[in-house]
Amino acid sequence: MIAPKSIQAVLDTVKVEDIVGEFVALRRRGVNLIGLCPFHNEKTPSFNVSPTRNIYKCFGCGKGGDAVTFLMEHEQYTFPEAIRYIAQRYSIELEETVTSQEAIAEKQRADSLYIVNEYALQFYQEQLFETDRGRSVGLSYFKQRGFSEATIRKFGLGYASDQRDAFTLRAVQEGYNIELLRQLGLSTQYDTDFFRDRVMFTIHGLSGKPVAFAGRILQKDAKAPKYINSPETEIYNKSKTLYGLFFAKKAIRQQDECILVEGYTDVITLHQAGVENVVASSGTSLTVEQVQLIKRYTPNVKILYDGDSAGVKAALRGLDIVLEQDLNVKIVLLPDNEDPDSYLAKAGATAFQDYIQAQAQDFITFKTNLLLQEAGADPVKKAALVKDIVSTIARIPDPVKRAFFVQECARTMGLSEQLLVGETNKLLIHTLKKREEKRAAAPPAAEASLPLPTMSDAPTATAPAIIGDEFQEKDIVRILITGGDIILDEADQETVAEYIVRNIEDVLDEFDNHLYQRIAKEVQNRLLDRLPVNAQFFVQHPSPDIRELAVTSLAFPHEYSENWEKRHDIYLTQKKPEHNFNHDSEQALLRFKLRKIMRMCDKNLQKIETFNQSGETEQLIIHMKVQRKLTAIRNQVAAQLGTVVLKN
């Protein structure tokens, strides 16, 4: 186990924007950062990161928390895994409360699949650099490709021995579980090596851990497939993985563009040449999930495929998927008989980048020119061409983009824009009907598998009914969460939490909402134990309900614009509401007291009515005196609030 003081050191050091920024493309808006939420599909950013409060919050799907929560939600890490990831990120040495061997065993149990893959990576690299056949066959292949040793090691390239079970025997001898080796596809059911006599490409997950391998055969006349890949496992889903994304994501964010290529070597070659914002689909045709991965980092995609017919077809297949996900897409085809590897070697890095910049075409120009060449002067083929292009345009979700491309298509092909609008609308109506039919036909259990609606279409969740004094109770709790450790009075050093608890401790049992009551009592106990009451305590609370309430209380969908001062010379003459805890605490307590006193008045009036009807004169007189006292207190509090009370 990780020592509590080490955990606290990690929590005190981590910056939420650093961790979230590794997985989500963020841009600054005022004091906060915004981006597309990685937890649900959206077009307009509703995902906010607050560096000052060290939290994230999506105002679309409601997900929120701190850096540790993000890693646990996004990467499916356990709490210790998230702490270790952050510690490594900030070079924090963790103190373990058990012996190192036990710590290693625990980590092996938790990360067994990753650990075995890491061992395999090291084995394949050892075979590549330290064996005669590895150097003569594998290393010479990579050297012919122009890969430096630094690049080979960085991308985890290696060589699988031509022996029948070299890897499996070594792994089992060193204590690795044969079932895990089989599960990861490293060993066959007959306990032989799955990858044999192949150069190896390591496939990394978003966190940089090895999740799978691809092996390329080097024998030209072999009947075996050119590439074989690891099977899908708990840590590897082929359709949700992009090769090279771990190494490319920073450059993609910085350049606000992702270059999509066909193969592993294309990625490595371009990366080594300085074009680092490049990825490839991992041994499969481009999928929706892969495009959504790209969308986390940028809305701009450049498809760079070979100029041969296979490359053209691959570009067209990927085009429709990218458009459906509402990304901005351009296409670059290399000259005939060239791939990124060969053309880069021939032209050089600078000329290569100039070429892809100059030759990038929007999809209308690309597809129209391509299909016009195929159609020639044949009117029937031209009509089919129009329908093909319109079907592509109809996939674009954004109506403004769609209208622009309809205009461009009409201009390019010399057709009536109205005609193309009509054809596009027909396809859109047909698509919408199909979706409705599918949704209506889907059984309840299948609802979760249907595509999520965009936020503009998403139904508004119905808030639970508020009863009794919950509004005031929630306001009290909000202040405890957002400013419990703020000093209200410099003279006696009383904090917001101490001031509030001192004023409500006699009515803690009168709370209507059990969650708010639990929080208030927990704060009271922490104060008695002289423990801090701050935002971090609530955000990292063991209870999910309290964590969620804390993030919701701390996150604001709107913020004060600095342009009031910069552009208009209009300055605030008082503290912002979220910083004015003196006034906020006082007003919240007065509202809270007023509600409780009014409730006491109502209850006392009911007793007066009962005693009046039963003729219990003595009790009636006592409660009438109580009512006068309560009414006086109620009116005094109301006056302080500037509120008119209509009840007598």
Secondary structure, 3 states (H helix, E strand, C coil): CECHHHHHHHHHHCCHHHHHCCCCCCEEECCEEEECCCCCCCCCCCEEEECCCCEEEECCCCCEECHHHHHHHHCCCCHHHHHHHHHHHCCCCCCECCCHHHHHHHHHHHCHHHHHHHHHHHHHHHHHHHCHHHHHHHHHHHHHCCCCHHHHHHCCCEEECCCCCHHHHHHHHCCCCHHHHHHCCCECCCCCECCCCEEEEEEECCCCCEEEEEEEECCCCCCCCCEEECCCCCCCCHHHCEECHHHHHHHHHHHCCEEEECCHHHHHHHHHCCCCCEEEECCCCCCHHHHHHHHCCCCEEEEEECCCHHHHHHHHHHHHHHHHCCCEEEEEECCCCCCHHHHHHHHCHHHHHHHHHHHCEEHHHHHHHHHHHHHCCCHHHHHHHHHHHHHHHCCCCCHHHHHHHHHHHHHHHCCCHHHHHHHHHHHHHHHHHHHHHHHHHCCHHHHHHCCCCCCCCCCCCCCCCCCCCHHHHHHHHHHHHHHCCCEEECCCCEEHHHHHHHHHHHHHHHCCCHHHHHHHHHHHHHHHCCCCCCHHHHHCCCCHHHHHHHHHHHCCCCCCCCHHHHCCCCCCCCCCHHHCHHHHHHHHHHHHHHHHHHHHHHHHHHHHHHHHHHCCHHHHHHHHHHHHHHHHHHHHHHHHHCCCCCCC
